[in-house]
Amino acid sequence: MEGVKVALAHLGISVFDFDRMLSFYTDTLGMVVSDTDRLPRGNHARIAFLTSHPGDHHQLVIVEGRDQEELRTDPPFGGSLGSQLFQLSFRLPDLATMKMVKTRLVAAGLDNFAPMNHGNAWALYVRDPEGNALEFFVDSHWYVRQPCGFPLDLSLSDEEILAETEAYCTAQPECMPMDAWQAEQAVRIRAAQALLA
């Protein structure tokens, strides 16, 4: 966005099993490794830079050598409260892709899903092989105040999910079309970023 001076760009996580986590994010989720090597200092841990966008050298960095926290296996409803990493979120283009991703996650051995309807987005939560909370989400057409969430039934058709979400959102007093909310946010972000000059 024009005028933005500081923007969140990527996230890095330390991992216990570098090869397993690299395989999960590449083979299961389709990210690609843009670079990988060993850190030049310390224990010379392996590091990998991963992306799913040609304009970003990396969106995720994984580094071996994680040494804290036990692996969590409970469903991460809306994120992982109390964990070092609350959640790692992936934007998807549509509900059909979400259903396909869930199939791939099941094939990778994951089964602790927590699908949620947030009104402004549909989300599928699960933990990666090392217990980090993942969110796969699809933006909806509406803004409603957050946090907000109720169970999402992915066995419904896309049309049924859309109708259920529209009925919920339009019943909320603060509901507005997402493009109108985004326009308001653009003004606020430009003003905040202008203070960095």
VEXZAMAR-208043 format. One record per atom (N, C-alpha, C): z, y, x; atom name; residue number from 1. Coordinates in nm, 4 decimals, always signed. Layout:
zz_yy_xx_a_k
Z_Y_X_CA_NUM
...
//
This chain:
zz_yy_xx_a_k
+0.0000_-0.1187_+0.0850_N_1
+0.0000_+0.0000_+0.0000_CA_1
+0.0000_+0.1238_+0.0887_C_1
-0.0828_+0.2172_+0.0571_N_2
-0.0962_+0.3382_+0.1356_CA_2
+0.0362_+0.4151_+0.1387_C_2
+0.0744_+0.4628_+0.2563_N_3
+0.1959_+0.5409_+0.2717_CA_3
+0.3202_+0.4593_+0.3022_C_3
+0.3090_+0.3255_+0.2992_N_4
+0.4257_+0.2421_+0.3291_CA_4
+0.4414_+0.2309_+0.4799_C_4
+0.5585_+0.2671_+0.5294_N_5
+0.5857_+0.2615_+0.6724_CA_5
+0.6652_+0.1377_+0.7116_C_5
+0.7482_+0.0882_+0.6217_N_6
+0.8293_-0.0304_+0.6482_CA_6
+0.8090_-0.1282_+0.5335_C_6
+0.7569_-0.2457_+0.5636_N_7
+0.7301_-0.3461_+0.4610_CA_7
+0.7701_-0.4832_+0.5132_C_7
+0.8396_-0.5603_+0.4306_N_8
+0.8756_-0.6961_+0.4688_CA_8
+0.7486_-0.7764_+0.4908_C_8
+0.7417_-0.8483_+0.6029_N_9
+0.6174_-0.9155_+0.6389_CA_9
+0.6298_-1.0660_+0.6541_C_9
+0.7402_-1.1153_+0.7110_N_10
+0.7522_-1.2588_+0.7301_CA_10
+0.8976_-1.2989_+0.7430_C_10
+0.9207_-1.4294_+0.7449_N_11
+1.0548_-1.4846_+0.7522_CA_11
+1.0566_-1.5942_+0.8564_C_11
+1.1648_-1.6042_+0.9307_N_12
+1.1806_-1.7111_+1.0285_CA_12
+1.3026_-1.7947_+0.9954_C_12
+1.2907_-1.9267_+1.0136_N_13
+1.4037_-2.0159_+0.9899_CA_13
+1.4207_-2.1097_+1.1082_C_13
+1.5448_-2.1403_+1.1398_N_14
+1.5762_-2.2423_+1.2392_CA_14
+1.5816_-2.3766_+1.1681_C_14
+1.5347_-2.4827_+1.2351_N_15
+1.5258_-2.6137_+1.1711_CA_15
+1.5901_-2.7212_+1.2593_C_15
+1.6383_-2.8273_+1.1936_N_16
+1.6916_-2.9433_+1.2652_CA_16
+1.5783_-3.0300_+1.3190_C_16
+1.4818_-3.0643_+1.2337_N_17
+1.3737_-3.1574_+1.2680_CA_17
+1.2417_-3.0813_+1.2648_C_17
+1.2008_-3.0313_+1.3793_N_18
+1.0835_-2.9452_+1.3905_CA_18
+0.9576_-3.0140_+1.3378_C_18
+0.9336_-3.1380_+1.3790_N_19
+0.8109_-3.2074_+1.3398_CA_19
+0.8048_-3.2311_+1.1896_C_19
+0.9167_-3.2727_+1.1308_N_20
+0.9193_-3.2980_+0.9865_CA_20
+0.8957_-3.1698_+0.9078_C_20
+0.9606_-3.0604_+0.9512_N_21
+0.9451_-2.9348_+0.8794_CA_21
+0.8047_-2.8774_+0.8981_C_21
+0.7478_-2.8909_+1.0180_N_22
+0.6113_-2.8442_+1.0413_CA_22
+0.5148_-2.9219_+0.9521_C_22
+0.5338_-3.0525_+0.9431_N_23
+0.4495_-3.1350_+0.8578_CA_23
+0.4641_-3.0958_+0.7107_C_23
+0.5869_-3.0689_+0.6666_N_24
+0.6087_-3.0311_+0.5271_CA_24
+0.5329_-2.9032_+0.4929_C_24
+0.5480_-2.7993_+0.5741_N_25
+0.4861_-2.6712_+0.5417_CA_25
+0.3346_-2.6713_+0.5613_C_25
+0.2833_-2.7581_+0.6491_N_26
+0.1384_-2.7645_+0.6675_CA_26
+0.0754_-2.8689_+0.5758_C_26
+0.1202_-2.9927_+0.5834_N_27
+0.0565_-3.1005_+0.5058_CA_27
+0.0843_-3.0902_+0.3564_C_27
+0.2076_-3.0596_+0.3180_N_28
+0.2425_-3.0554_+0.1761_CA_28
+0.2050_-2.9218_+0.1126_C_28
+0.2313_-2.8106_+0.1822_N_29
+0.2088_-2.6788_+0.1221_CA_29
+0.0825_-2.6089_+0.1715_C_29
+0.0089_-2.6685_+0.2642_N_30
-0.1209_-2.6159_+0.3028_CA_30
-0.1203_-2.4934_+0.3916_C_30
-0.0078_-2.4629_+0.4554_N_31
-0.0075_-2.3522_+0.5503_CA_31
-0.0753_-2.3995_+0.6789_C_31
-0.1219_-2.3059_+0.7600_N_32
-0.1838_-2.3416_+0.8873_CA_32
-0.1020_-2.2816_+1.0013_C_32
-0.1081_-2.3483_+1.1156_N_33
-0.0392_-2.3003_+1.2352_CA_33
-0.1317_-2.2031_+1.3061_C_33
-0.0878_-2.0787_+1.3198_N_34
-0.1695_-1.9807_+1.3911_CA_34
-0.1396_-1.9834_+1.5405_C_34
-0.0169_-2.0182_+1.5771_N_35
+0.0214_-2.0352_+1.7168_CA_35
+0.1443_-2.1237_+1.7234_C_35
+0.1598_-2.1966_+1.8316_N_36
+0.2816_-2.2740_+1.8557_CA_36
+0.3020_-2.2861_+2.0053_C_36
+0.4274_-2.2884_+2.0467_N_37
+0.4596_-2.2947_+2.1889_CA_37
+0.6079_-2.3247_+2.2008_C_37
+0.6629_-2.2983_+2.3188_N_38
+0.8068_-2.3075_+2.3419_CA_38
+0.8583_-2.1692_+2.3781_C_38
+0.9792_-2.1403_+2.3363_N_39
+1.0386_-2.0109_+2.3693_CA_39
+1.0551_-2.0009_+2.5202_C_39
+1.0296_-1.8837_+2.5771_N_40
+1.0351_-1.8703_+2.7230_CA_40
+1.1772_-1.8652_+2.7796_C_40
+1.2779_-1.8581_+2.6935_N_41
+1.4150_-1.8477_+2.7446_CA_41
+1.5052_-1.9454_+2.6699_C_41
+1.6283_-1.9527_+2.7108_N_42
+1.7254_-2.0397_+2.6449_CA_42
+1.6905_-2.1854_+2.6637_C_42
+1.6912_-2.2595_+2.5535_N_43
+1.6650_-2.4035_+2.5629_CA_43
+1.5166_-2.4364_+2.5503_C_43
+1.4304_-2.3354_+2.5560_N_44
+1.2848_-2.3532_+2.5455_CA_44
+1.2473_-2.4272_+2.4170_C_44
+1.3116_-2.3884_+2.3080_N_45
+1.2882_-2.4506_+2.1779_CA_45
+1.1434_-2.4315_+2.1351_C_45
+1.0928_-2.5306_+2.0612_N_46
+0.9590_-2.5186_+2.0056_CA_46
+0.9601_-2.4163_+1.8919_C_46
+0.8506_-2.3424_+1.8817_N_47
+0.8344_-2.2413_+1.7778_CA_47
+0.6935_-2.2538_+1.7215_C_47
+0.6800_-2.2351_+1.5908_N_48
+0.5481_-2.2376_+1.5270_CA_48
+0.5369_-2.1197_+1.4321_C_48
+0.4195_-2.0586_+1.4330_N_49
+0.3878_-1.9467_+1.3446_CA_49
+0.2898_-1.9992_+1.2403_C_49
+0.3254_-1.9843_+1.1117_N_50
+0.2440_-2.0398_+1.0030_CA_50
+0.2013_-1.9305_+0.9065_C_50
+0.0835_-1.9517_+0.8469_N_51
+0.0329_-1.8543_+0.7507_CA_51
-0.0513_-1.9220_+0.6444_C_51
-0.0657_-1.8547_+0.5323_N_52
-0.1599_-1.8967_+0.4290_CA_52
-0.2443_-1.7767_+0.3851_C_52
-0.2482_-1.6738_+0.4701_N_53
-0.3270_-1.5535_+0.4401_CA_53
-0.3987_-1.5096_+0.5673_C_53
-0.5300_-1.4952_+0.5622_N_54
-0.6042_-1.4604_+0.6835_CA_54
-0.5683_-1.3249_+0.7421_C_54
-0.5095_-1.2377_+0.6617_N_55
-0.4704_-1.1069_+0.7119_CA_55
-0.3347_-1.1047_+0.7802_C_55
-0.2615_-1.2165_+0.7747_N_56
-0.1292_-1.2241_+0.8358_CA_56
-0.1287_-1.3314_+0.9435_C_56
-0.1032_-1.2920_+1.0682_N_57
-0.0922_-1.3914_+1.1749_CA_57
+0.0115_-1.4967_+1.1386_C_57
+0.1238_-1.4520_+1.0832_N_58
+0.2247_-1.5475_+1.0350_CA_58
+0.3028_-1.4871_+0.9195_C_58
+0.3389_-1.5749_+0.8265_N_59
+0.4253_-1.5407_+0.7155_CA_59
+0.5574_-1.6145_+0.7278_C_59
+0.5554_-1.7255_+0.8007_N_60
+0.6738_-1.8076_+0.8225_CA_60
+0.6777_-1.8493_+0.9687_C_60
+0.7957_-1.8419_+1.0276_N_61
+0.8176_-1.8895_+1.1637_CA_61
+0.9235_-1.9986_+1.1562_C_61
+0.8968_-2.1136_+1.2190_N_62
+1.0008_-2.2161_+1.2293_CA_62
+1.0321_-2.2378_+1.3771_C_62
+1.1614_-2.2513_+1.4063_N_63
+1.2087_-2.2689_+1.5435_CA_63
+1.3083_-2.3835_+1.5439_C_63
+1.2919_-2.4772_+1.6378_N_64
+1.3874_-2.5869_+1.6440_CA_64
+1.5197_-2.5381_+1.7011_C_64
+1.6254_-2.6125_+1.6719_N_65
+1.7555_-2.5785_+1.7281_CA_65
+1.8583_-2.5343_+1.6260_C_65
+1.8323_-2.5563_+1.4972_N_66
+1.9324_-2.5212_+1.3955_CA_66
+2.0612_-2.5977_+1.4244_C_66
+2.1738_-2.5270_+1.4191_N_67
+2.2997_-2.5920_+1.4552_CA_67
+2.4125_-2.5614_+1.3579_C_67
+2.3818_-2.5080_+1.2411_N_68
+2.4869_-2.4789_+1.1449_CA_68
+2.4430_-2.5172_+1.0044_C_68
+2.5404_-2.5422_+0.9198_N_69
+2.5226_-2.5804_+0.7801_CA_69
+2.4894_-2.7278_+0.7651_C_69
+2.5448_-2.7831_+0.6601_N_70
+2.5071_-2.9176_+0.6204_CA_70
+2.3838_-2.9087_+0.5321_C_70
+2.3104_-3.0192_+0.5236_N_71
+2.1958_-3.0220_+0.4344_CA_71
+2.2434_-3.0257_+0.2900_C_71
+2.1880_-2.9381_+0.2078_N_72
+2.2221_-2.9387_+0.0657_CA_72
+2.1122_-3.0110_-0.0107_C_72
+2.1515_-3.0846_-0.1135_N_73
+2.0550_-3.1613_-0.1913_CA_73
+2.0608_-3.1290_-0.3403_C_73
+2.1505_-3.0405_-0.3823_N_74
+2.1604_-3.0055_-0.5236_CA_74
+2.0414_-2.9183_-0.5646_C_74
+2.0007_-2.9225_-0.6925_N_75
+1.8899_-2.8360_-0.7358_CA_75
+1.9262_-2.6891_-0.7173_C_75
+1.8366_-2.6101_-0.6563_N_76
+1.8667_-2.4691_-0.6307_CA_76
+1.8272_-2.3800_-0.7476_C_76
+1.9069_-2.3773_-0.8513_N_77
+1.8756_-2.2965_-0.9690_CA_77
+1.8712_-2.1487_-0.9312_C_77
+1.7518_-2.0948_-0.9177_N_78
+1.7351_-1.9530_-0.8884_CA_78
+1.7637_-1.9133_-0.7449_C_78
+1.7880_-2.0077_-0.6566_N_79
+1.8186_-1.9784_-0.5168_CA_79
+1.9384_-2.0576_-0.4719_C_79
+1.9744_-2.0414_-0.3471_N_80
+2.0806_-2.1224_-0.2885_CA_80
+2.2007_-2.0349_-0.2541_C_80
+2.2867_-2.0135_-0.3529_N_81
+2.4040_-1.9283_-0.3321_CA_81
+2.4921_-1.9861_-0.2221_C_81
+2.5367_-1.8998_-0.1332_N_82
+2.6275_-1.9406_-0.0280_CA_82
+2.5596_-1.9941_+0.0967_C_82
+2.4293_-2.0162_+0.0919_N_83
+2.3577_-2.0664_+0.2088_CA_83
+2.3115_-1.9517_+0.2963_C_83
+2.2860_-1.9846_+0.4226_N_84
+2.2366_-1.8833_+0.5155_CA_84
+2.1031_-1.8262_+0.4668_C_84
+2.0154_-1.9138_+0.4176_N_85
+1.8886_-1.8713_+0.3604_CA_85
+1.8975_-1.8887_+0.2095_C_85
+1.8925_-1.7799_+0.1354_N_86
+1.9033_-1.7874_-0.0113_CA_86
+1.7827_-1.8600_-0.0701_C_86
+1.6623_-1.8165_-0.0340_N_87
+1.5419_-1.8851_-0.0794_CA_87
+1.4207_-1.8351_-0.0027_C_87
+1.3188_-1.9175_+0.0010_N_88
+1.1892_-1.8849_+0.0591_CA_88
+1.0899_-1.8950_-0.0553_C_88
+1.0208_-1.7852_-0.0865_N_89
+0.9382_-1.7792_-0.2070_CA_89
+0.7898_-1.7756_-0.1748_C_89
+0.7125_-1.8504_-0.2552_N_90
+0.5681_-1.8590_-0.2399_CA_90
+0.5017_-1.8157_-0.3705_C_90
+0.4115_-1.7175_-0.3623_N_91
+0.3382_-1.6720_-0.4807_CA_91
+0.2202_-1.7660_-0.5041_C_91
+0.2039_-1.8074_-0.6293_N_92
+0.0929_-1.8930_-0.6695_CA_92
+0.0046_-1.8163_-0.7671_C_92
-0.1250_-1.8523_-0.7771_N_93
-0.2145_-1.7756_-0.8640_CA_93
-0.2010_-1.8062_-1.0128_C_93
-0.1569_-1.9282_-1.0489_N_94
-0.1528_-1.9634_-1.1898_CA_94
-0.0653_-2.0864_-1.2119_C_94
-0.0399_-2.1164_-1.3396_N_95
+0.0461_-2.2294_-1.3745_CA_95
-0.0169_-2.3626_-1.3377_C_95
-0.1486_-2.3730_-1.3430_N_96
-0.2150_-2.4975_-1.3024_CA_96
-0.1848_-2.5280_-1.1561_C_96
-0.1835_-2.4255_-1.0724_N_97
-0.1510_-2.4454_-0.9312_CA_97
-0.0054_-2.4873_-0.9155_C_97
+0.0835_-2.4284_-0.9965_N_98
+0.2240_-2.4676_-0.9907_CA_98
+0.2403_-2.6161_-1.0223_C_98
+0.1694_-2.6628_-1.1242_N_99
+0.1782_-2.8034_-1.1620_CA_99
+0.1222_-2.8924_-1.0507_C_99
+0.0159_-2.8486_-0.9842_N_100
-0.0410_-2.9232_-0.8718_CA_100
+0.0571_-2.9263_-0.7550_C_100
+0.1203_-2.8133_-0.7259_N_101
+0.2182_-2.8070_-0.6171_CA_101
+0.3343_-2.9019_-0.6462_C_101
+0.3799_-2.9045_-0.7704_N_102
+0.4890_-2.9965_-0.8054_CA_102
+0.4478_-3.1405_-0.7790_C_102
+0.3262_-3.1766_-0.8123_N_103
+0.2768_-3.3122_-0.7861_CA_103
+0.2800_-3.3428_-0.6367_C_103
+0.2401_-3.2470_-0.5547_N_104
+0.2417_-3.2662_-0.4087_CA_104
+0.3845_-3.2784_-0.3564_C_104
+0.4750_-3.2004_-0.4131_N_105
+0.6147_-3.2069_-0.3711_CA_105
+0.6761_-3.3422_-0.4070_C_105
+0.6431_-3.3928_-0.5243_N_106
+0.6909_-3.5258_-0.5642_CA_106
+0.6365_-3.6300_-0.4675_C_106
+0.5079_-3.6191_-0.4323_N_107
+0.4464_-3.7131_-0.3376_CA_107
+0.5127_-3.7054_-0.2005_C_107
+0.5699_-3.5885_-0.1674_N_108
+0.6403_-3.5710_-0.0392_CA_108
+0.7843_-3.6188_-0.0469_C_108
+0.8241_-3.6718_-0.1630_N_109
+0.9580_-3.7292_-0.1768_CA_109
+1.0622_-3.6368_-0.2347_C_109
+1.0226_-3.5214_-0.2833_N_110
+1.1193_-3.4278_-0.3405_CA_110
+1.1330_-3.4527_-0.4906_C_110
+1.2560_-3.4386_-0.5421_N_111
+1.2759_-3.4640_-0.6844_CA_111
+1.3834_-3.3766_-0.7479_C_111
+1.4384_-3.2834_-0.6744_N_112
+1.5483_-3.2014_-0.7266_CA_112
+1.4969_-3.0654_-0.7762_C_112
+1.4112_-3.0685_-0.8777_N_113
+1.3444_-2.9482_-0.9268_CA_113
+1.4299_-2.8708_-1.0267_C_113
+1.4120_-2.7391_-1.0265_N_114
+1.4765_-2.6514_-1.1232_CA_114
+1.3721_-2.5498_-1.1696_C_114
+1.2904_-2.5843_-1.2722_N_115
+1.1903_-2.4903_-1.3226_CA_115
+1.2549_-2.3846_-1.4126_C_115
+1.2209_-2.2580_-1.3895_N_116
+1.2816_-2.1478_-1.4635_CA_116
+1.1748_-2.0487_-1.5100_C_116
+1.1994_-1.9914_-1.6279_N_117
+1.1166_-1.8836_-1.6793_CA_117
+1.1968_-1.7554_-1.6629_C_117
+1.1467_-1.6640_-1.5797_N_118
+1.2169_-1.5374_-1.5556_CA_118
+1.1606_-1.4230_-1.6392_C_118
+1.0686_-1.4524_-1.7278_N_119
+1.0070_-1.3463_-1.8066_CA_119
+0.8982_-1.2766_-1.7276_C_119
+0.9338_-1.2179_-1.6153_N_120
+0.8342_-1.1511_-1.5314_CA_120
+0.7596_-1.2485_-1.4412_C_120
+0.8080_-1.3735_-1.4372_N_121
+0.7440_-1.4769_-1.3554_CA_121
+0.7923_-1.6138_-1.4008_C_121
+0.7110_-1.7143_-1.3688_N_122
+0.7502_-1.8540_-1.3899_CA_122
+0.7779_-1.9111_-1.2525_C_122
+0.8889_-1.9847_-1.2380_N_123
+0.9292_-2.0309_-1.1058_CA_123
+0.9660_-2.1784_-1.1071_C_123
+0.9316_-2.2431_-0.9973_N_124
+0.9708_-2.3809_-0.9737_CA_124
+1.0549_-2.3805_-0.8464_C_124
+1.1826_-2.4169_-0.8586_N_125
+1.2734_-2.4212_-0.7444_CA_125
+1.2925_-2.5649_-0.6997_C_125
+1.3052_-2.5844_-0.5690_N_126
+1.3290_-2.7156_-0.5097_CA_126
+1.3790_-2.6909_-0.3672_C_126
+1.4318_-2.7926_-0.3038_N_127
+1.4733_-2.7795_-0.1637_CA_127
+1.3712_-2.8467_-0.0729_C_127
+1.3473_-2.7865_+0.0439_N_128
+1.2601_-2.8510_+0.1419_CA_128
+1.3362_-2.9671_+0.2074_C_128
+1.2741_-3.0413_+0.2978_N_129
+1.3421_-3.1578_+0.3551_CA_129
+1.4723_-3.1287_+0.4288_C_129
+1.4986_-3.0036_+0.4654_N_130
+1.6245_-2.9704_+0.5317_CA_130
+1.7190_-2.8918_+0.4422_C_130
+1.6942_-2.8933_+0.3120_N_131
+1.7876_-2.8344_+0.2174_CA_131
+1.7709_-2.6869_+0.1909_C_131
+1.6682_-2.6222_+0.2476_N_132
+1.6436_-2.4807_+0.2198_CA_132
+1.5845_-2.4656_+0.0801_C_132
+1.6316_-2.3684_+0.0050_N_133
+1.5813_-2.3446_-0.1299_CA_133
+1.4426_-2.2811_-0.1238_C_133
+1.3486_-2.3414_-0.1965_N_134
+1.2129_-2.2890_-0.2071_CA_134
+1.1878_-2.2452_-0.3507_C_134
+1.1116_-2.1387_-0.3655_N_135
+1.0671_-2.0946_-0.4968_CA_135
+0.9153_-2.0841_-0.4931_C_135
+0.8500_-2.1463_-0.5906_N_136
+0.7068_-2.1320_-0.6101_CA_136
+0.6907_-2.0582_-0.7419_C_136
+0.6292_-1.9393_-0.7382_N_137
+0.6277_-1.8592_-0.8604_CA_137
+0.4891_-1.8065_-0.8934_C_137
+0.4709_-1.7813_-1.0225_N_138
+0.3495_-1.7207_-1.0758_CA_138
+0.3933_-1.5963_-1.1522_C_138
+0.3345_-1.4824_-1.1212_N_139
+0.3676_-1.3589_-1.1926_CA_139
+0.3179_-1.3653_-1.3361_C_139
+0.3965_-1.3099_-1.4283_N_140
+0.3522_-1.2990_-1.5674_CA_140
+0.2959_-1.1583_-1.5888_C_140
+0.2626_-1.1274_-1.7139_N_141
+0.2027_-0.9975_-1.7459_CA_141
+0.3057_-0.8943_-1.7891_C_141
+0.4355_-0.9321_-1.7870_N_142
+0.5376_-0.8441_-1.8425_CA_142
+0.6487_-0.8186_-1.7418_C_142
+0.7102_-0.7027_-1.7567_N_143
+0.8342_-0.6733_-1.6857_CA_143
+0.9485_-0.6847_-1.7852_C_143
+1.0550_-0.7525_-1.7447_N_144
+1.1837_-0.7490_-1.8144_CA_144
+1.2911_-0.7400_-1.7076_C_144
+1.4037_-0.6839_-1.7458_N_145
+1.5134_-0.6644_-1.6511_CA_145
+1.5567_-0.7980_-1.5893_C_145
+1.5835_-0.7944_-1.4591_N_146
+1.6286_-0.9126_-1.3851_CA_146
+1.7726_-0.8917_-1.3377_C_146
+1.8509_-0.9965_-1.3153_N_147
+1.8114_-1.1362_-1.3251_CA_147
+1.8041_-1.1823_-1.4698_C_147
+1.7147_-1.2734_-1.4916_N_148
+1.6913_-1.3285_-1.6247_CA_148
+1.6307_-1.4661_-1.6019_C_148
+1.6726_-1.5637_-1.6783_N_149
+1.6131_-1.6948_-1.6597_CA_149
+1.6552_-1.7943_-1.7650_C_149
+1.5606_-1.8745_-1.8062_N_150
+1.5880_-1.9856_-1.8962_CA_150
+1.4955_-2.0999_-1.8554_C_150
+1.5267_-2.2227_-1.8967_N_151
+1.4485_-2.3381_-1.8507_CA_151
+1.2992_-2.3259_-1.8831_C_151
+1.2182_-2.3699_-1.7892_N_152
+1.0732_-2.3717_-1.8035_CA_152
+1.0296_-2.5169_-1.8176_C_152
+0.9586_-2.5457_-1.9251_N_153
+0.9097_-2.6812_-1.9497_CA_153
+0.7648_-2.6900_-1.9021_C_153
+0.7448_-2.7473_-1.7832_N_154
+0.6108_-2.7559_-1.7265_CA_154
+0.5244_-2.8629_-1.7925_C_154
+0.5814_-2.9380_-1.8871_N_155
+0.4994_-3.0339_-1.9606_CA_155
+0.4216_-2.9645_-2.0732_C_155
+0.4600_-2.8406_-2.1052_N_156
+0.3868_-2.7629_-2.2053_CA_156
+0.2528_-2.7182_-2.1487_C_156
+0.1591_-2.6891_-2.2363_N_157
+0.0308_-2.6346_-2.1911_CA_157
+0.0530_-2.4921_-2.1405_C_157
-0.0421_-2.4433_-2.0613_N_158
-0.0330_-2.3051_-2.0125_CA_158
-0.0256_-2.2072_-2.1293_C_158
-0.1007_-2.2333_-2.2344_N_159
-0.1023_-2.1455_-2.3516_CA_159
+0.0337_-2.1429_-2.4203_C_159
+0.0998_-2.2589_-2.4293_N_160
+0.2325_-2.2654_-2.4915_CA_160
+0.3356_-2.1909_-2.4076_C_160
+0.3278_-2.2051_-2.2756_N_161
+0.4200_-2.1340_-2.1858_CA_161
+0.3973_-1.9834_-2.1983_C_161
+0.2732_-1.9417_-2.2011_N_162
+0.2393_-1.8000_-2.2137_CA_162
+0.2924_-1.7434_-2.3451_C_162
+0.2726_-1.8164_-2.4551_N_163
+0.3187_-1.7694_-2.5866_CA_163
+0.4715_-1.7605_-2.5906_C_163
+0.5403_-1.8606_-2.5350_N_164
+0.6870_-1.8602_-2.5326_CA_164
+0.7384_-1.7420_-2.4509_C_164
+0.6748_-1.7154_-2.3389_N_165
+0.7165_-1.6057_-2.2510_CA_165
+0.6908_-1.4702_-2.3162_C_165
+0.5741_-1.4554_-2.3762_N_166
+0.5429_-1.3289_-2.4437_CA_166
+0.6428_-1.3005_-2.5556_C_166
+0.6762_-1.4033_-2.6338_N_167
+0.7723_-1.3846_-2.7435_CA_167
+0.9077_-1.3416_-2.6889_C_167
+0.9517_-1.4034_-2.5801_N_168
+1.0804_-1.3662_-2.5207_CA_168
+1.0753_-1.2231_-2.4678_C_168
+0.9742_-1.1938_-2.3871_N_169
+0.9684_-1.0630_-2.3211_CA_169
+0.9576_-0.9482_-2.4200_C_169
+0.8696_-0.9613_-2.5158_N_170
+0.8485_-0.8506_-2.6094_CA_170
+0.9692_-0.8273_-2.6998_C_170
+1.0611_-0.9226_-2.7025_N_171
+1.1851_-0.9038_-2.7793_CA_171
+1.2914_-0.8292_-2.6986_C_171
+1.2672_-0.8081_-2.5697_N_172
+1.3644_-0.7389_-2.4847_CA_172
+1.3402_-0.5877_-2.4906_C_172
+1.4467_-0.5079_-2.4992_N_173
+1.4276_-0.3626_-2.5157_CA_173
+1.3577_-0.2946_-2.3983_C_173
+1.3723_-0.3472_-2.2780_N_174
+1.3144_-0.2819_-2.1608_CA_174
+1.1764_-0.3361_-2.1247_C_174
+1.1219_-0.4263_-2.2048_N_175
+0.9931_-0.4885_-2.1753_CA_175
+0.8825_-0.3841_-2.1638_C_175
+0.7961_-0.4014_-2.0646_N_176
+0.6763_-0.3193_-2.0517_CA_176
+0.5694_-0.4015_-1.9810_C_176
+0.4433_-0.3638_-1.9967_N_177
+0.3377_-0.4342_-1.9233_CA_177
+0.3634_-0.4239_-1.7726_C_177
+0.3351_-0.5317_-1.7007_N_178
+0.3629_-0.5344_-1.5575_CA_178
+0.2875_-0.4256_-1.4821_C_178
+0.1641_-0.3954_-1.5206_N_179
+0.0905_-0.2917_-1.4481_CA_179
+0.1559_-0.1545_-1.4635_C_179
+0.2177_-0.1271_-1.5791_N_180
+0.2892_-0.0002_-1.5977_CA_180
+0.4137_+0.0041_-1.5106_C_180
+0.4876_-0.1083_-1.5043_N_181
+0.6059_-0.1142_-1.4192_CA_181
+0.5673_-0.0982_-1.2721_C_181
+0.4576_-0.1634_-1.2308_N_182
+0.4122_-0.1531_-1.0914_CA_182
+0.3730_-0.0098_-1.0564_C_182
+0.3130_+0.0611_-1.1495_N_183
+0.2769_+0.2011_-1.1249_CA_183
+0.4019_+0.2859_-1.1022_C_183
+0.5065_+0.2604_-1.1816_N_184
+0.6335_+0.3322_-1.1618_CA_184
+0.6929_+0.2997_-1.0251_C_184
+0.6873_+0.1731_-0.9853_N_185
+0.7422_+0.1328_-0.8565_CA_185
+0.6651_+0.1941_-0.7407_C_185
+0.5333_+0.2055_-0.7548_N_186
+0.4513_+0.2653_-0.6492_CA_186
+0.4955_+0.4080_-0.6207_C_186
+0.5274_+0.4823_-0.7257_N_187
+0.5758_+0.6197_-0.7088_CA_187
+0.7091_+0.6195_-0.6346_C_187
+0.8006_+0.5316_-0.6752_N_188
+0.9322_+0.5233_-0.6110_CA_188
+0.9201_+0.4829_-0.4636_C_188
+0.8329_+0.3862_-0.4329_N_189
+0.8170_+0.3383_-0.2952_CA_189
+0.7572_+0.4485_-0.2078_C_189
+0.6554_+0.5179_-0.2600_N_190
+0.5960_+0.6286_-0.1818_CA_190
+0.7016_+0.7336_-0.1485_C_190
+0.7874_+0.7652_-0.2460_N_191
+0.8919_+0.8663_-0.2228_CA_191
+0.9928_+0.8165_-0.1187_C_191
+1.0319_+0.6914_-0.1271_N_192
+1.1290_+0.6368_-0.0319_CA_192
+1.0694_+0.6298_+0.1086_C_192
+0.9428_+0.5861_+0.1184_N_193
+0.8780_+0.5753_+0.2494_CA_193
+0.8519_+0.7125_+0.3110_C_193
+0.8298_+0.8131_+0.2270_N_194
+0.8058_+0.9483_+0.2777_CA_194
+0.9278_+1.0009_+0.3520_C_194
+1.0456_+0.9525_+0.3173_N_195
+1.1677_+0.9963_+0.3859_CA_195
+1.1760_+0.9452_+0.5286_C_195
+1.0911_+0.8484_+0.5649_N_196
+1.0909_+0.7930_+0.7007_CA_196
+1.0114_+0.8773_+0.7986_C_196
+0.9417_+0.9790_+0.7494_N_197
+0.8569_+1.0616_+0.8355_CA_197
+0.9400_+1.1380_+0.9359_C_197
//
